[in-house]
Amino acid sequence: MTDLTPTPSYSLTIRLQVPNRPGMLASVTQAISTLGGNLGQIDLIEQTRHISLREITVDAASTEHAETIVEAVKELPDIKVVNVYDRTFNLHRGGKISVESRIPLRGQADLAMAYTPGVGRICSAIAKDPDQVYALTIKQNTVAIVTDGSAVLGLGNLGPEAALPVMEGKAMLFKEFGKIDAFPICLATQDTDEIVETVKRLAPVFGGVNLEDIAAPRCFEIEARLQRELDIPIFHDDQHGTAIVSLAALINALKLVNKSLSETKIVINGAGAAGVAIARLLQKAGATKILMCDSRGILSTQRVDLNSQKREFAVEESGSLADAVKGADVFLGVSAPGVLTPEMVRSMATDRIVFAMANPIPEIQPELVTNDVAVMATGRSDYPNQINNVLAFPGIFRGALDCRAQTLTTTMYLEAAEAIASLVKPSELTPEHIIPSVFDERVAPTVAAAVQHAARQAGVARI
């Protein structure tokens, strides 16, 4: 496999003591560069006539790569490594989010209004008119991020404690991109009934629920039941966020190769939550030729190991992933590293579109098929065309909360995908720019407007 690109995910700060004479710092930077480390900022901390104390920031490709770089620096003559900081771990220390008051308490009067006795009047008002909870509490702008830790990123069933850093990060994204207050709720159960009942009991506080990192097939039932039994939006981001952004990117990629969605043969590798949701949304958008594969190959009607979600996409055809991609126009991967080979890609139809979205290592390294594809996308931020859910969920919830939607519909997802795609103008559309940046400030408001419009058209908006 091609060596991975260095990334800030594996970023180090190396503090070292260097003799204060010409060429010594250069020997350090050369050693790092020779091993493929990506040099960042170099700071001078302290200097005397004899020594310099410096900090060098380095991006590596993996934990092992980072350790190799540090050992190489330690072996340099006259260079002393004082300390090594893992910048990612340092960023997470103490947690990434906090709760702050919106109003100051400057004296007894403020306290009497914000808390007892004045708050009693607010409680009474809500008791008389429960709908006032939206106007008089945080419910109007607060989302619960709920997980059981059973499918954390691509790492598997790590449990609720290990899932918490991801949920904290999600809360940051809600705030930064959607101006929504979100709170992580990591449940110490993986029982479907218990999860549903717990979320229902927590629901009075929240205007919506974002389900996250819950394994398939339980995630499908949990979402469906909560959507039926609660009157606030329920959104499983691993399903619908991935599907919305994938569709948005595909809309623009197909424009580049002048192919229609209805006539395009699409292979989806990975039949879990994301894969099934992508297939369902593509069908709603007009796709008619979809082959789905899991680790055992094509979802065939001849197989007896398929759950109900997989059976929904079973076909008479059978075979391996290699068989499935022959003559395909599009490959969408939400599966595992390295499962797609250059030979498989070259067996596809002309003007191939490959979305290799496994993280952190894609189904195929882009460098291996640079000259063999018309459009390439991944889930990584260090390659062009990152398929990132943050393009969808902040705007989805912003729109749903603002119109107080009772539920979320497929039409909202389709409208959101079209809205995201529309932000790349025809004059800007290139093989390396089919999707807007996550830092494009137009994204969340544009998605929110599309969601509100669809909600009102469907009659599920309460304001």
C-alpha positions as CSV (number, residue, x, y, z in Angstrom):
1,M,0.0,0.0,0.0
2,T,1.2,3.5,-0.7
3,D,2.5,5.4,2.3
4,L,-0.1,7.5,3.9
5,T,0.1,11.3,3.7
6,P,1.2,13.0,6.9
7,T,-1.7,14.6,8.8
8,P,-2.3,16.8,11.8
9,S,-4.0,13.8,13.4
10,Y,-0.5,12.5,14.1
11,S,1.1,15.9,14.9
12,L,4.0,16.2,17.3
13,T,5.9,19.0,19.0
14,I,9.5,18.1,19.6
15,R,11.3,20.3,22.1
16,L,15.1,20.0,21.6
17,Q,18.3,21.5,22.7
18,V,20.6,22.3,19.8
19,P,24.2,23.6,19.9
20,N,24.1,27.3,18.8
21,R,26.3,27.0,15.7
22,P,25.5,27.0,12.0
23,G,24.1,23.8,10.4
24,M,22.8,22.1,13.6
25,L,19.2,23.0,13.2
26,A,19.4,22.0,9.5
27,S,20.6,18.5,10.5
28,V,17.4,18.1,12.5
29,T,15.0,19.3,9.7
30,Q,16.8,17.2,7.2
31,A,16.4,14.1,9.3
32,I,12.7,14.7,9.7
33,S,12.2,15.5,6.0
34,T,14.2,12.4,4.9
35,L,11.8,10.2,6.9
36,G,8.7,11.9,5.3
37,G,7.7,14.1,8.2
38,N,5.9,17.3,7.3
39,L,7.6,20.2,9.0
40,G,5.4,22.9,10.5
41,Q,6.2,25.7,12.9
42,I,9.7,26.1,14.4
43,D,9.9,28.3,17.5
44,L,12.9,29.6,19.4
45,I,12.2,29.2,23.1
46,E,15.5,30.2,24.6
47,Q,19.0,30.9,23.3
48,T,22.4,31.4,24.9
49,R,25.9,31.7,23.3
50,H,26.2,28.0,23.4
51,I,22.8,26.4,23.0
52,S,19.3,27.0,21.5
53,L,16.1,25.5,22.9
54,R,13.6,25.1,20.1
55,E,10.2,23.5,19.5
56,I,9.5,21.9,16.1
57,T,6.0,20.9,15.0
58,V,5.9,17.8,12.7
59,D,3.0,16.0,11.1
60,A,3.4,12.2,10.7
61,A,1.4,9.6,8.9
62,S,0.9,7.2,11.9
63,T,1.9,6.6,15.5
64,E,4.7,4.3,14.2
65,H,5.9,6.9,11.8
66,A,6.0,9.6,14.5
67,E,8.0,7.3,16.8
68,T,10.5,6.6,13.9
69,I,10.9,10.4,13.4
70,V,11.6,11.0,17.1
71,E,14.1,8.2,17.3
72,A,16.0,9.5,14.3
73,V,16.2,13.0,15.9
74,K,17.5,11.4,19.2
75,E,20.2,9.7,17.3
76,L,21.7,12.9,15.9
77,P,25.0,13.8,17.4
78,D,24.9,16.8,19.8
79,I,21.1,17.0,19.7
80,K,19.2,16.5,22.9
81,V,15.4,15.8,22.8
82,V,14.0,17.4,25.9
83,N,10.4,16.4,25.4
84,V,7.9,15.2,22.9
85,Y,4.2,16.3,22.9
86,D,1.4,14.6,21.1
87,R,-0.5,17.6,19.9
88,T,-3.8,15.7,19.4
89,F,-3.7,14.3,22.9
90,N,-2.8,17.7,24.3
91,L,-5.8,19.2,22.5
92,H,-8.2,16.7,24.2
93,R,-6.8,17.0,27.7
94,G,-9.6,18.2,30.0
95,G,-12.2,17.7,27.3
96,K,-13.1,20.0,24.4
97,I,-16.4,21.6,25.4
98,S,-17.8,23.4,28.4
99,V,-21.1,24.9,29.6
100,E,-21.3,28.7,30.1
101,S,-24.0,31.0,31.3
102,R,-25.7,33.2,28.7
103,I,-26.4,36.0,31.2
104,P,-24.2,37.4,33.9
105,L,-25.2,37.3,37.6
106,R,-24.2,40.7,38.8
107,G,-26.2,40.9,42.0
108,Q,-29.1,39.8,44.1
109,A,-31.7,41.0,41.5
110,D,-30.3,38.9,38.7
111,L,-30.1,35.9,40.9
112,A,-33.7,36.3,42.0
113,M,-34.9,36.4,38.4
114,A,-32.6,33.7,37.0
115,Y,-33.2,31.3,39.9
116,T,-35.5,31.2,42.9
117,P,-38.0,32.8,43.5
118,G,-38.5,34.3,40.0
119,V,-37.9,31.1,38.1
120,G,-41.0,29.7,39.6
121,R,-43.1,32.0,37.5
122,I,-41.4,30.6,34.3
123,C,-42.1,27.0,35.5
124,S,-45.8,27.8,36.1
125,A,-46.0,29.4,32.6
126,I,-44.6,26.3,31.0
127,A,-46.9,24.0,33.0
128,K,-49.9,26.0,31.8
129,D,-48.7,26.1,28.1
130,P,-46.1,23.3,27.5
131,D,-45.2,24.9,24.1
132,Q,-43.6,27.7,26.0
133,V,-40.7,25.4,26.8
134,Y,-39.3,26.4,23.4
135,A,-39.4,30.1,24.0
136,L,-38.3,30.1,27.7
137,T,-35.6,27.4,27.9
138,I,-32.6,26.0,26.0
139,K,-34.8,23.4,24.2
140,Q,-35.2,25.6,21.1
141,N,-31.5,25.4,20.3
142,T,-30.2,22.2,21.9
143,V,-29.5,18.8,20.5
144,A,-28.6,15.6,22.2
145,I,-25.8,13.6,20.7
146,V,-26.5,10.0,21.7
147,T,-24.3,7.0,21.3
148,D,-23.8,3.6,22.8
149,G,-20.2,3.4,21.7
150,S,-20.9,0.3,19.6
151,A,-19.5,1.6,16.3
152,V,-17.0,4.3,17.1
153,L,-15.6,5.8,13.8
154,G,-13.9,2.8,12.1
155,L,-12.6,1.4,15.4
156,G,-15.5,-0.8,16.4
157,N,-17.3,-1.4,19.6
158,L,-15.2,0.6,22.1
159,G,-18.0,1.4,24.6
160,P,-19.4,4.7,25.9
161,E,-16.4,6.1,27.6
162,A,-14.2,5.7,24.6
163,A,-16.9,7.2,22.4
164,L,-17.0,10.4,24.4
165,P,-14.1,12.2,22.6
166,V,-16.0,11.8,19.3
167,M,-19.2,13.1,20.8
168,E,-17.4,16.1,22.3
169,G,-16.0,16.9,18.9
170,K,-19.4,16.6,17.3
171,A,-20.7,19.1,19.9
172,M,-18.0,21.5,18.8
173,L,-19.0,21.2,15.2
174,F,-22.7,21.8,16.0
175,K,-21.6,25.0,17.7
176,E,-19.1,26.2,15.2
177,F,-21.0,25.5,12.0
178,G,-24.6,25.6,13.1
179,K,-24.6,27.8,16.2
180,I,-26.4,25.0,18.0
181,D,-25.8,23.9,21.6
182,A,-25.3,20.2,21.6
183,F,-24.4,17.8,24.5
184,P,-22.8,14.4,24.4
185,I,-24.8,11.6,25.9
186,C,-22.9,8.2,26.0
187,L,-25.2,5.4,27.2
188,A,-23.9,2.5,29.3
189,T,-26.2,0.1,27.4
190,Q,-26.3,-1.5,24.0
191,D,-29.8,-2.8,24.4
192,T,-32.2,-1.4,21.8
193,D,-35.2,-1.1,24.1
194,E,-33.1,0.6,26.8
195,I,-31.6,3.1,24.4
196,V,-35.1,4.0,23.0
197,E,-36.6,4.4,26.5
198,T,-33.6,6.4,27.8
199,V,-33.7,8.9,24.9
200,K,-37.5,9.3,25.3
201,R,-37.0,10.1,29.0
202,L,-34.3,12.7,28.1
203,A,-36.3,14.3,25.2
204,P,-38.0,17.1,27.2
205,V,-34.6,19.0,27.4
206,F,-33.8,18.7,23.7
207,G,-35.1,20.2,20.4
208,G,-33.6,17.3,18.4
209,V,-31.6,14.1,18.7
210,N,-28.5,13.2,16.7
211,L,-27.7,9.5,16.9
212,E,-24.1,8.7,16.5
213,D,-21.8,5.6,16.2
214,I,-24.5,3.0,16.9
215,A,-23.9,-0.3,15.1
216,A,-26.1,-1.6,12.4
217,P,-28.6,-3.1,12.2
218,R,-29.8,-1.9,15.6
219,C,-29.3,1.7,14.6
220,F,-32.1,1.4,12.0
221,E,-34.7,0.2,14.6
222,I,-33.6,2.8,17.2
223,E,-34.0,5.7,14.8
224,A,-37.3,4.4,13.4
225,R,-38.8,3.9,16.8
226,L,-37.7,7.2,18.2
227,Q,-39.0,9.0,15.1
228,R,-42.4,7.4,15.6
229,E,-42.6,8.0,19.4
230,L,-41.2,11.5,19.7
231,D,-42.2,14.8,18.1
232,I,-38.7,16.2,17.6
233,P,-36.3,15.5,14.7
234,I,-34.2,12.3,15.0
235,F,-31.2,12.1,12.8
236,H,-28.7,9.2,12.6
237,D,-25.7,11.0,11.1
238,D,-23.8,7.9,10.2
239,Q,-26.7,7.1,7.9
240,H,-28.2,10.3,6.6
241,G,-25.3,12.7,6.9
242,T,-23.0,10.4,4.9
243,A,-25.8,9.8,2.3
244,I,-26.6,13.5,1.9
245,V,-23.0,14.6,1.3
246,S,-22.3,11.6,-0.9
247,L,-25.3,12.4,-3.1
248,A,-24.2,16.1,-3.3
249,A,-20.7,15.2,-4.4
250,L,-22.1,12.6,-6.9
251,I,-24.5,15.2,-8.4
252,N,-21.5,17.4,-9.3
253,A,-19.2,14.5,-10.3
254,L,-21.7,13.3,-12.8
255,K,-21.9,16.8,-14.3
256,L,-18.2,16.6,-15.0
257,V,-18.5,13.3,-16.9
258,N,-21.8,14.2,-18.5
259,K,-23.7,11.1,-17.2
260,S,-27.2,10.9,-15.7
261,L,-27.9,9.4,-12.3
262,S,-30.7,7.2,-13.7
263,E,-28.4,5.6,-16.3
264,T,-25.3,5.3,-14.1
265,K,-24.2,1.9,-12.7
266,I,-23.2,2.4,-9.1
267,V,-21.4,-0.1,-6.8
268,I,-21.6,0.6,-3.1
269,N,-19.1,-1.4,-1.0
270,G,-20.1,-1.6,2.6
271,A,-23.7,-2.6,3.6
272,G,-23.8,-1.1,7.1
273,A,-25.6,2.0,8.2
274,A,-23.9,4.4,5.8
275,G,-24.0,2.1,2.8
276,V,-27.7,1.3,3.2
277,A,-28.6,4.9,3.7
278,I,-26.6,6.0,0.7
279,A,-28.4,3.4,-1.5
280,R,-31.8,4.4,-0.3
281,L,-31.2,8.1,-0.9
282,L,-29.7,7.5,-4.3
283,Q,-32.8,5.5,-5.3
284,K,-35.0,8.4,-4.1
285,A,-32.8,10.7,-6.2
286,G,-33.4,8.6,-9.3
287,A,-30.6,5.9,-9.4
288,T,-31.8,2.6,-10.8
289,K,-28.6,0.6,-11.2
290,I,-27.1,-0.1,-7.8
291,L,-25.1,-3.1,-6.8
292,M,-24.2,-3.4,-3.1
293,C,-21.4,-5.5,-1.7
294,D,-20.3,-6.4,1.8
295,S,-17.2,-8.3,3.0
296,R,-18.6,-11.5,1.4
297,G,-19.3,-9.9,-2.0
298,I,-22.4,-8.9,-3.9
299,L,-25.7,-8.9,-1.9
300,S,-27.3,-11.7,-3.8
301,T,-30.7,-13.3,-3.4
302,Q,-28.9,-16.6,-3.3
303,R,-27.3,-15.7,0.0
304,V,-29.0,-16.8,3.3
305,D,-26.9,-14.5,5.6
306,L,-28.5,-11.2,4.8
307,N,-30.5,-9.1,7.3
308,S,-33.6,-7.3,6.3
309,Q,-31.8,-4.1,5.3
310,K,-29.3,-6.0,3.1
311,R,-32.1,-8.1,1.5
312,E,-33.7,-4.8,0.4
313,F,-30.8,-4.4,-2.1
314,A,-30.3,-8.1,-3.0
315,V,-30.0,-8.9,-6.7
316,E,-29.9,-12.1,-8.7
317,E,-26.3,-11.5,-9.6
318,S,-23.6,-12.9,-7.4
319,G,-19.8,-12.7,-7.1
320,S,-17.0,-10.7,-5.5
321,L,-16.4,-6.9,-5.4
322,A,-14.1,-7.4,-8.4
323,D,-17.0,-8.8,-10.3
324,A,-19.3,-6.1,-9.2
325,V,-17.1,-3.1,-10.4
326,K,-16.6,-4.4,-13.9
327,G,-18.2,-1.9,-16.2
328,A,-19.4,0.3,-13.3
329,D,-19.5,4.1,-13.6
330,V,-19.2,4.8,-9.9
331,F,-17.6,3.2,-6.9
332,L,-18.8,4.4,-3.5
333,G,-16.8,2.9,-0.6
334,V,-17.9,3.0,3.1
335,S,-16.1,-0.1,4.1
336,A,-12.4,-1.0,4.8
337,P,-8.9,0.0,3.8
338,G,-7.3,-1.3,0.6
339,V,-10.2,-3.5,-0.6
340,L,-10.2,-1.8,-4.1
341,T,-7.3,-2.5,-6.3
342,P,-6.0,-0.5,-9.3
343,E,-6.9,-3.4,-11.5
344,M,-10.5,-3.2,-10.3
345,V,-10.6,0.5,-11.0
346,R,-9.3,0.0,-14.5
347,S,-12.1,-2.6,-15.1
348,M,-14.7,0.1,-14.6
349,A,-16.4,2.0,-17.4
350,T,-14.7,5.1,-18.9
351,D,-14.8,8.4,-17.0
352,R,-14.7,6.5,-13.7
353,I,-15.8,8.1,-10.4
354,V,-14.3,6.7,-7.2
355,F,-15.4,7.8,-3.7
356,A,-13.2,5.9,-1.3
357,M,-14.6,7.1,2.0
358,A,-13.2,4.6,4.5
359,N,-11.3,6.5,7.3
360,P,-8.6,7.0,8.0
361,I,-7.3,4.7,5.3
362,P,-9.4,4.7,2.1
363,E,-10.5,1.7,0.1
364,I,-7.7,2.7,-2.4
365,Q,-5.0,5.3,-2.1
366,P,-5.7,8.1,-4.6
367,E,-2.0,8.1,-5.7
368,L,-2.5,4.6,-7.1
369,V,-5.2,5.6,-9.6
370,T,-4.4,9.2,-10.4
371,N,-4.4,8.7,-14.2
372,D,-7.2,6.1,-14.1
373,V,-10.2,8.1,-12.7
374,A,-12.1,11.1,-13.8
375,V,-13.1,12.1,-10.2
376,M,-11.7,10.9,-6.9
377,A,-13.0,11.7,-3.5
378,T,-12.2,10.4,0.0
379,G,-13.2,11.0,3.6
380,R,-9.8,12.6,4.4
381,S,-9.1,16.3,4.8
382,D,-5.7,16.0,3.2
383,Y,-7.0,15.1,-0.2
384,P,-9.3,17.1,-2.5
385,N,-13.1,16.4,-2.4
386,Q,-13.5,15.4,1.2
387,I,-16.9,13.8,1.8
388,N,-17.5,15.2,5.3
389,N,-20.8,14.9,7.2
390,V,-20.2,18.4,8.7
391,L,-21.4,19.7,5.4
392,A,-24.9,18.3,6.3
393,F,-25.8,17.9,9.9
394,P,-25.3,21.5,11.3
395,G,-27.6,22.9,8.5
396,I,-30.1,20.0,8.8
397,F,-30.6,20.7,12.5
398,R,-30.4,24.5,12.1
399,G,-33.3,24.4,9.6
400,A,-35.3,21.8,11.6
401,L,-34.9,23.7,14.9
402,D,-35.7,27.1,13.3
403,C,-39.0,25.9,11.9
404,R,-39.6,23.5,14.8
405,A,-40.0,20.5,12.5
406,Q,-41.7,17.5,14.1
407,T,-39.7,15.0,12.1
408,L,-37.2,14.8,9.2
409,T,-38.1,13.5,5.8
410,T,-36.4,12.0,2.8
411,T,-37.3,15.1,0.8
412,M,-35.4,17.2,3.3
413,Y,-32.4,15.1,2.7
414,L,-32.7,15.4,-1.0
415,E,-33.1,19.1,-0.8
416,A,-30.1,19.4,1.5
417,A,-28.0,17.4,-1.0
418,E,-29.0,19.7,-3.9
419,A,-28.3,22.7,-1.7
420,I,-24.8,21.6,-1.0
421,A,-24.1,20.7,-4.6
422,S,-25.4,24.1,-5.8
423,L,-22.7,25.9,-3.8
424,V,-20.1,24.8,-6.4
425,K,-20.9,27.0,-9.4
426,P,-20.5,25.4,-12.9
427,S,-17.5,27.7,-13.5
428,E,-15.8,26.4,-10.4
429,L,-16.5,22.7,-11.0
430,T,-13.4,20.7,-11.5
431,P,-12.3,17.1,-10.8
432,E,-10.7,18.3,-7.6
433,H,-13.5,20.6,-6.6
434,I,-16.9,18.9,-6.6
435,I,-18.0,19.8,-3.1
436,P,-17.7,23.0,-1.0
437,S,-15.2,23.3,1.8
438,V,-16.5,22.6,5.3
439,F,-15.3,26.1,6.2
440,D,-17.5,27.7,3.5
441,E,-19.8,29.9,5.6
442,R,-22.6,29.5,3.1
443,V,-23.1,25.8,3.7
444,A,-25.1,25.6,6.9
445,P,-27.4,28.6,6.1
446,T,-28.1,27.2,2.6
447,V,-28.8,23.7,3.9
448,A,-31.0,25.1,6.7
449,A,-33.1,27.1,4.2
450,A,-33.6,24.0,2.0
451,V,-34.6,22.0,5.0
452,Q,-37.1,24.6,6.2
453,H,-38.6,24.8,2.7
454,A,-39.0,21.1,2.5
455,A,-40.5,20.9,6.0
456,R,-43.1,23.5,5.3
457,Q,-44.0,21.8,2.0
458,A,-44.5,18.5,3.9
459,G,-46.5,20.1,6.6
460,V,-44.2,19.1,9.4
461,A,-43.0,22.6,10.4
462,R,-44.7,24.0,13.5
463,I,-43.6,27.6,12.9
